[in-house]
Amino acid sequence: MKATCSKNKDHDKFVTVAHVSEDWVVDREGNWISTIGSQETVAHPHPENTWTCYLCGEPAIVEN
């Protein structure tokens, strides 16, 4: 996979979605109290997600 800024091909940082899981401390009803432990990546960035150039905000072109 390769992302390219639609405005400037020299831009090389992008914003997209990745899903992570984290360990929570909860009460008896499952209500969040605090977060502990490390995060685990559940789903890495995918080419079908929305990708935006971090440097200028323009949409990215993502090739699989």
Beta strands, then each sheet from edge to edge (+ up, - down):
strand 1: 2-5
strand 2: 14-15
strand 3: 19-26
strand 4: 32-43
strand 5: 52-53
strand 6: 60-63
sheet 1: 1+ 6-
sheet 2: 2+ 5-
sheet 3: 3+ 4-
end
